[in-house]
Amino acid sequence: MELKKTFAAATMLAGAMTALSFMSAGAAQAQGALVMYCAVQEEWCRAMTTAFERETGIKVSMTRKSSGEIYAQVKAESQNPRADIWWGGTGDPHMQAAEEGLTEAYKSPKMSELQDWAVRQWDQSKQRTVGIYSGALGFGYNTDQAKANNIGEPKCWADLLKAELKDEVQVADPNSSGTAYTLLATIIQIMGEDKGFEYLKALHKNVNQYTKSGAAPAKATALGETTVGITFLHDMVTMVVDKAPVKVVAPCEGTGYEIGSMSIIKGAKNLDSAKKFYDWALTADAQKLGAEAKSYQVPSNKNTPIPPQSPKLSDVKLINFDFAKYGSSDERKRLLSKWDNEVKNLPK
Amino acid sequence: MSRATLGWIVLSWVGFALLPWYGFDRSASPTLSDYFVSGSALIHSLRGVWWLLPILVPLGMALVPAIRPSIQQKGTWLVASGLLGLALIVAQGFSIGLNGWTFEILRGLFGEPGPSQAGMGYGAALTAAAFLIILCHGLAARGWCRGDAFVTSSIGAVVALILVFVFFPVSTILASAFADNSGNFAPSEFVAKFMDKSIWGLDCLTSDLRCGVAWNTLFLGLLVAFGTTALGLAFALIATRTDFRYKKLLRVMSVLPIITPPFVIGLALILLFGRSGALSNILWEWFGVPRSRWIYGLPGVFIAQLLAFTPIAFLVLIGVVQGISPTLEEASQTLRAKSWTTFWTVTLPLMRPGLANAFLLGFVESLADFGNPLVLAGNYEVLSTKIFFAVVGAQQDQGRAAVLSIILLAFTLGAFWLQHAWLGKKVYTTVTGKGDSGIPLPLPRRVALASYFTAIPWAIFTVAVYAIIVVGAFVRSMGRDYTPTFEHFITAFRVERADWGLYFSGSAWNSFFATVKVAALSAPLTAAIGLLTAYLLTRQRFSGQRAFEFGTLLSFAIPGTVVGVSYILAFNVPPIEITGTGFILVMCFVFRNMPVGVRSGIATLSQIDKSLDEASLTLGARSSTTMRRVVLPLLRPAIVASLVYSFVRAMTAVSAVIFLVTAEYNMATTYIVGRVEAGEFGLAIAYSTALILVMLLAIVAIQLMVGERRLGRRSASAPSPIAVQAIP
């Protein structure tokens, strides 16, 4: 009997506690607070949070999610926004949010210190999002696997089509990953749409798996599950720093890149804090934190020292990536469905 | 009028006149006077919030039968009061939002922007609940459910909760299936998206092209459901009907996978069977078996899901196998049936409710699973991941996600309907009040052998997988660098000694505490609501019962991603504004996991003879007393199953909570997902092992707290002629 009473009592107690302990939760948003959605790696997010708190005394509530998840959440919350600033993550969802008016236009006094690509993106988005870092697309290969299977060093996009790499290339599915969509857009911009799709069809024969997440091929390459993985270079660099047998390659034909961005949410409850963070995040001091947190993207402030592990931009041939065209939702839908129909469903 | 009814009438007034009607702004710090009286609806309505004034009418109506005991139609007054009260609260809540009128029509009629109000608070919640119960008491007084107010109130409460936390959010998102991207009604878009070749294509039958994602999902679901049911049955038979020496060990091991955070099983399988995996290396070096990537795709997901969901089948089946009365088996043997015939024609058919429920759960779990396909599915696409990436991926197409969800929903509900058809109207009662029913028969040889041959290799396999996990937590980088280290645990769970006490500086503590708190709160609520629902479904007859059962299953059938997004859409604005609180997480878990409580409750209850309840009722006990003193003790296995399941699920769910977590309520799984994304498998695995430990402790605690069900069954070794009661 006692047991049953305990159980019933516990149930009731839990019910009451649930109601009481949570209804008033979230009271941390006092004066000088900031709610931030952060889309880079946990360490970097934390480093930014604590550095900004130390600098300004503003209390930051940070939640880390992937860029796509944040976009979906910001959109769902648009009636009654919860976040103030969305910092980091690949630029496409930021551009999409800007296009849909989910984010606020803002001109920071720090704009003059930024690289051209960051300013260009800011212009294209009607001042609603700004570049904070960039990362070039490329691939990495597992040196152990390459040696074991006698595969010559791939240097160019064209090398990935070689027959010796059959079933040895891994890349994400552009439907689910911004990284792979960047590859799709890059190839089309380098080769033109028809030739580009020919290339992707040929590459399809060598692809062993279209992963869901964009960075997954980097891990698979490090573990030797695949010989070549196509990702952003900084994802591969992270593996190299972790002492994996991986060599990072910036393709010889040139390559596209992503712009990690920052936007202020429209209807932000702490707009002043958001602007303060915005200005601060564009300074060289704030951007230095990336490399300290083992993220090797290229910072957007011209004065930020480029981390020594980062792929040298002088070694990487960047194409003039048209973010406005390939970031628009119509063009994206068209290319993705074309890829679905013409490439993904091909037999191996 | 009963004291309970009076009590609820008083509460309705308390909610209206004393408690704060509105929720507090996040940034405000309410004083005591905000909590009492001054924030109440009464004061608000006197100060110009005119739309709350009409609520006084139903409040007054409820008083009529209380003040004039001579009045004839008490029930009718109560029903009218409850209905009107609820209608008024809902109407004002939905038509006046944060920024004025919420409907175009009202804006047109009364001008923009109109009055505004915040989300509902304690007062509104209490008053609405009181109106609901008053309504149910009124219905009971009018003779519904044989005049049993407990039953009508329970039905009312469960229906209301399901309406608010399942139907309301889900309908908001499913509506987007019929809308184009800018939100206009466009049924042709729905047809186009629904008929898409990537969903229904059948190319894999005729060529080496891929089949549609719907067929993939269905096929995988059926495979997994068969597999888990068979394995679960083998484990359940060994655990209850044999004297296998390592039973206890087998039980613990079979429960391990259920308490494993997502991704971990998938990662372990890759580290074992991947192209560079440990076992693949051994096979290559010793036997020359070429290394390949067979694990990525259907085989990998199938194995991972078998590992993950067999325990659910086991938990459902063990209660059922225990409950089977040996009397019928003994009767069969007395009639000279061979033990195999007895098993095949008596024992197995009696397990049908359990088998059907285990199958259904396995199928539905496989359909809803997100973590394993994400890691292992390779080019084998399934609906759950497809839905997730339709929302968060490069397409960002919520309508497509809704269409895919509808398909997933249809599969689940189809399985539910089939299960009903298979079980039919047969009776499965074997737990009766008739005292001792003999010794359970030992298993027939071939069944025992078959059970051993399926269960033991599987158990060994499970051990191997977990060995990999444990090793992974203590080495630098699994698969590459096997230097032993504690660094992952230190990063995650460092505790420092500061002057003022202990400082939890590890990066995982924050999410760890939040997760344990949310899980511990949601488990008892889930079990209570789930079992109450099961009781209503099996023991009471009321119109609309089938629809009611349907509703309880709905939240389970909907993929987590869709639930997550729909909770934000529904609960981010008044009248119910709870996003960003821990409360929304608890509610999400309660209603996602409740179906397991319901299913295991139904399976167990359908074995318990109704005459036991009836005896209690005949002796003058009310149905609430009967529930507490007769039904609950017999339901112990179901209680354990649903408590364990909901606790564990709250700690391991991923896709639903990704959208609901905040800085304060960050969940362990989202932390782990972040780590996996960043390639820090070691840290992810270390955190997971810590979570596994916590869950093991919780399961032991739940077992101890609830206790075992003691049925009047003798055991062959220790005959105890005294134990004749089914009730301890």
HADDOCK unambig.tbl for C-alpha pairs under 7 A between the chains (distance, minus, plus):
assign (segid A and resid 3 and name CA) (segid B and resid 705 and name CA) 6.54 0.50 0.50
assign (segid A and resid 3 and name CA) (segid B and resid 706 and name CA) 6.28 0.50 0.50
assign (segid A and resid 11 and name CA) (segid B and resid 524 and name CA) 5.13 0.50 0.50
assign (segid A and resid 11 and name CA) (segid B and resid 525 and name CA) 6.03 0.50 0.50
assign (segid A and resid 14 and name CA) (segid B and resid 521 and name CA) 5.35 0.50 0.50
assign (segid A and resid 14 and name CA) (segid B and resid 524 and name CA) 6.90 0.50 0.50
assign (segid A and resid 15 and name CA) (segid B and resid 525 and name CA) 6.54 0.50 0.50
assign (segid A and resid 18 and name CA) (segid B and resid 521 and name CA) 6.38 0.50 0.50
assign (segid A and resid 18 and name CA) (segid B and resid 583 and name CA) 6.46 0.50 0.50
assign (segid A and resid 19 and name CA) (segid B and resid 583 and name CA) 6.90 0.50 0.50
assign (segid A and resid 22 and name CA) (segid B and resid 581 and name CA) 5.79 0.50 0.50
assign (segid A and resid 22 and name CA) (segid B and resid 582 and name CA) 5.31 0.50 0.50
assign (segid A and resid 22 and name CA) (segid B and resid 583 and name CA) 5.17 0.50 0.50
assign (segid A and resid 23 and name CA) (segid B and resid 581 and name CA) 6.73 0.50 0.50
assign (segid A and resid 23 and name CA) (segid B and resid 583 and name CA) 6.65 0.50 0.50
assign (segid A and resid 25 and name CA) (segid B and resid 581 and name CA) 5.59 0.50 0.50
assign (segid A and resid 26 and name CA) (segid B and resid 26 and name CA) 5.76 0.50 0.50
assign (segid A and resid 26 and name CA) (segid B and resid 580 and name CA) 6.93 0.50 0.50
assign (segid A and resid 26 and name CA) (segid B and resid 581 and name CA) 6.37 0.50 0.50
assign (segid A and resid 27 and name CA) (segid B and resid 26 and name CA) 4.95 0.50 0.50
assign (segid A and resid 27 and name CA) (segid B and resid 27 and name CA) 5.45 0.50 0.50
assign (segid A and resid 29 and name CA) (segid B and resid 26 and name CA) 6.63 0.50 0.50
assign (segid A and resid 29 and name CA) (segid B and resid 27 and name CA) 5.11 0.50 0.50
assign (segid A and resid 30 and name CA) (segid B and resid 27 and name CA) 5.47 0.50 0.50
assign (segid A and resid 41 and name CA) (segid B and resid 678 and name CA) 6.54 0.50 0.50
assign (segid A and resid 61 and name CA) (segid B and resid 663 and name CA) 5.21 0.50 0.50
assign (segid A and resid 62 and name CA) (segid B and resid 663 and name CA) 5.14 0.50 0.50
assign (segid A and resid 63 and name CA) (segid B and resid 662 and name CA) 5.68 0.50 0.50
assign (segid A and resid 63 and name CA) (segid B and resid 663 and name CA) 4.87 0.50 0.50
assign (segid A and resid 68 and name CA) (segid B and resid 392 and name CA) 4.30 0.50 0.50
assign (segid A and resid 68 and name CA) (segid B and resid 393 and name CA) 5.78 0.50 0.50
assign (segid A and resid 69 and name CA) (segid B and resid 392 and name CA) 4.99 0.50 0.50
assign (segid A and resid 72 and name CA) (segid B and resid 391 and name CA) 6.49 0.50 0.50
assign (segid A and resid 72 and name CA) (segid B and resid 392 and name CA) 5.97 0.50 0.50
assign (segid A and resid 73 and name CA) (segid B and resid 659 and name CA) 6.34 0.50 0.50
assign (segid A and resid 76 and name CA) (segid B and resid 565 and name CA) 6.98 0.50 0.50
assign (segid A and resid 76 and name CA) (segid B and resid 568 and name CA) 6.24 0.50 0.50
assign (segid A and resid 76 and name CA) (segid B and resid 569 and name CA) 5.50 0.50 0.50
assign (segid A and resid 77 and name CA) (segid B and resid 568 and name CA) 6.64 0.50 0.50
assign (segid A and resid 77 and name CA) (segid B and resid 569 and name CA) 6.78 0.50 0.50
assign (segid A and resid 77 and name CA) (segid B and resid 572 and name CA) 6.55 0.50 0.50
assign (segid A and resid 80 and name CA) (segid B and resid 572 and name CA) 6.56 0.50 0.50
assign (segid A and resid 80 and name CA) (segid B and resid 573 and name CA) 6.38 0.50 0.50
assign (segid A and resid 174 and name CA) (segid B and resid 394 and name CA) 6.80 0.50 0.50
assign (segid A and resid 175 and name CA) (segid B and resid 393 and name CA) 6.18 0.50 0.50
assign (segid A and resid 175 and name CA) (segid B and resid 394 and name CA) 5.35 0.50 0.50
assign (segid A and resid 175 and name CA) (segid B and resid 395 and name CA) 5.96 0.50 0.50
assign (segid A and resid 176 and name CA) (segid B and resid 389 and name CA) 5.13 0.50 0.50
assign (segid A and resid 176 and name CA) (segid B and resid 393 and name CA) 4.07 0.50 0.50
assign (segid A and resid 176 and name CA) (segid B and resid 394 and name CA) 5.33 0.50 0.50
assign (segid A and resid 177 and name CA) (segid B and resid 393 and name CA) 5.80 0.50 0.50
assign (segid A and resid 177 and name CA) (segid B and resid 394 and name CA) 5.82 0.50 0.50
assign (segid A and resid 178 and name CA) (segid B and resid 394 and name CA) 5.71 0.50 0.50
assign (segid A and resid 209 and name CA) (segid B and resid 378 and name CA) 5.58 0.50 0.50
assign (segid A and resid 209 and name CA) (segid B and resid 379 and name CA) 5.86 0.50 0.50
assign (segid A and resid 210 and name CA) (segid B and resid 378 and name CA) 6.60 0.50 0.50
assign (segid A and resid 210 and name CA) (segid B and resid 379 and name CA) 6.23 0.50 0.50
assign (segid A and resid 211 and name CA) (segid B and resid 378 and name CA) 6.26 0.50 0.50
assign (segid A and resid 212 and name CA) (segid B and resid 374 and name CA) 6.72 0.50 0.50
assign (segid A and resid 219 and name CA) (segid B and resid 679 and name CA) 6.15 0.50 0.50
assign (segid A and resid 223 and name CA) (segid B and resid 276 and name CA) 6.90 0.50 0.50
assign (segid A and resid 223 and name CA) (segid B and resid 479 and name CA) 6.53 0.50 0.50
assign (segid A and resid 223 and name CA) (segid B and resid 480 and name CA) 6.88 0.50 0.50
assign (segid A and resid 224 and name CA) (segid B and resid 276 and name CA) 5.92 0.50 0.50
assign (segid A and resid 225 and name CA) (segid B and resid 274 and name CA) 6.62 0.50 0.50
assign (segid A and resid 225 and name CA) (segid B and resid 275 and name CA) 5.35 0.50 0.50
assign (segid A and resid 225 and name CA) (segid B and resid 276 and name CA) 5.94 0.50 0.50
assign (segid A and resid 333 and name CA) (segid B and resid 395 and name CA) 6.77 0.50 0.50
assign (segid A and resid 345 and name CA) (segid B and resid 209 and name CA) 6.40 0.50 0.50
assign (segid A and resid 345 and name CA) (segid B and resid 210 and name CA) 6.71 0.50 0.50
assign (segid A and resid 346 and name CA) (segid B and resid 209 and name CA) 6.84 0.50 0.50
assign (segid A and resid 347 and name CA) (segid B and resid 208 and name CA) 6.23 0.50 0.50
assign (segid A and resid 347 and name CA) (segid B and resid 209 and name CA) 5.53 0.50 0.50
